[in-house]
Amino acid sequence: GLITASIVLVSIFYFQSQFYNEEKRLEWTNYENELLQKYINENQFILVDVTADWCVTCQVNKLTTLQNRKVEDFIFKHKIKTLRADWTDKNKEILDFIKKYDRFGIPVNLIYGPKNKDGILLSEILSKDMLIDKFNEVGLYED
């Protein structure tokens, strides 16, 4: 009857989400300098995304690269920490952070790892392969 049909439907949706991981969206943590330093000290691999609602290039990077399935799978597989600094309101803490890398506007994307604790600045236009390749430079090697 109706109950059986409901159980079947719920089961299909549940298993579909388990197998296809359609819901597997990256959880970005709000950027805080102390948290970044903690991750660096722990030899974590870290991706920092400095973005803003009004930044068109930032939105394009999200669509083409940061929300790409291959990139997300790579980040999940290697347990890369993801920090997002929202500069929509142009606060000073984020400005001071990007100025350390001689940037005065966004997008700014940085990766850190045990082999580069100062961070590698990525180009303003991101690509999947470039992002993954740069993680090799900070000590993350694909097996």
C-alpha positions in Angstrom: 0.0 0.0 0.0 0.9 3.6 0.5 3.3 3.0 3.4 5.3 0.4 1.5 5.6 2.8 -1.5 6.8 5.6 0.8 9.4 3.3 2.4 10.6 2.3 -1.1 10.8 5.9 -2.2 12.7 7.0 0.9 15.1 4.1 0.5 15.8 4.9 -3.1 16.6 8.5 -2.2 18.7 7.4 0.7 20.7 4.9 -1.3 21.0 7.2 -4.3 22.6 9.9 -2.1 24.9 7.3 -0.6 26.1 6.0 -3.9 26.2 9.2 -6.0 27.0 11.6 -3.1 25.0 14.3 -4.8 24.8 16.0 -1.3 28.5 15.9 -0.8 29.2 19.6 -1.0 32.3 21.0 0.6 31.8 22.5 4.0 33.9 25.7 4.1 35.0 27.0 7.5 35.0 30.7 8.1 38.6 32.1 7.8 40.2 33.1 11.0 43.9 33.8 11.2 44.4 31.7 14.4 42.7 28.7 12.8 44.9 29.0 9.7 48.0 29.1 11.9 46.8 26.1 13.9 46.3 24.1 10.7 49.7 25.1 9.4 51.3 24.1 12.7 49.6 20.7 12.5 51.1 20.1 9.0 47.6 20.1 7.4 46.9 20.7 3.7 44.9 23.9 3.5 43.0 25.7 0.7 42.0 29.3 1.4 39.4 31.1 -0.7 39.1 34.8 -0.3 35.8 35.8 -2.0 33.0 38.3 -2.0 29.4 38.4 -3.3 30.3 41.2 -5.7 33.4 39.5 -7.1 32.4 38.0 -10.5 35.7 36.2 -11.0 35.3 34.6 -7.6 31.8 33.3 -8.5 33.2 31.9 -11.8 36.0 30.1 -9.9 33.5 28.6 -7.6 31.4 27.3 -10.6 34.4 26.0 -12.7 36.7 24.8 -10.0 35.9 25.0 -6.3 32.5 23.3 -6.7 33.8 20.9 -9.4 33.2 17.2 -8.5 36.9 16.2 -9.3 38.2 19.0 -7.0 35.7 18.2 -4.3 36.6 14.5 -4.4 40.3 15.4 -4.3 39.7 17.6 -1.2 37.7 14.9 0.6 40.2 12.1 -0.3 43.1 14.1 1.1 41.3 15.7 4.0 42.3 19.2 2.9 41.1 21.9 5.2 39.0 24.5 3.4 38.8 28.1 4.8 36.7 30.8 3.1 37.3 34.5 3.8 34.3 36.5 2.9 35.4 40.0 1.9 31.9 41.2 0.8 32.1 43.9 3.5 35.8 44.6 2.9 36.9 44.1 6.5 40.4 45.0 7.6 41.5 41.5 8.8 41.0 40.0 5.4 42.7 43.0 3.7 45.7 42.7 6.0 45.8 39.0 5.1 45.8 39.4 1.3 48.3 42.4 1.5 50.9 39.9 2.9 50.8 38.3 -0.5 50.9 41.7 -2.3 47.3 41.5 -3.3 44.9 44.4 -2.9 41.9 42.8 -4.6 40.3 39.5 -5.0 40.0 36.6 -5.9 42.8 35.4 -3.8 43.3 31.6 -3.4 46.2 30.1 -1.4 47.3 26.6 -0.6 49.5 25.5 2.3 51.1 22.3 3.2 54.0 20.8 5.2 56.4 21.7 2.3 55.2 25.3 2.1 53.9 26.9 5.3 54.0 30.4 3.9 51.4 29.5 1.3 51.4 29.4 -2.5 49.3 32.1 -4.2 47.3 30.7 -7.1 46.5 32.6 -10.3 43.3 34.6 -10.2 41.6 32.3 -12.7 41.5 28.8 -11.2 41.4 25.5 -13.0 41.0 22.0 -11.7 44.3 20.7 -12.9 46.3 23.7 -11.7 44.7 23.5 -8.3 45.5 19.8 -7.9 49.0 20.2 -9.3 49.8 23.0 -6.8 49.0 20.7 -3.9 52.0 18.5 -5.1 54.2 21.6 -4.5 53.2 21.7 -0.9 53.9 18.0 -0.3 50.7 16.2 -1.3 51.4 13.4 -3.8 48.6 11.4 -5.4 49.0 7.6 -4.9 
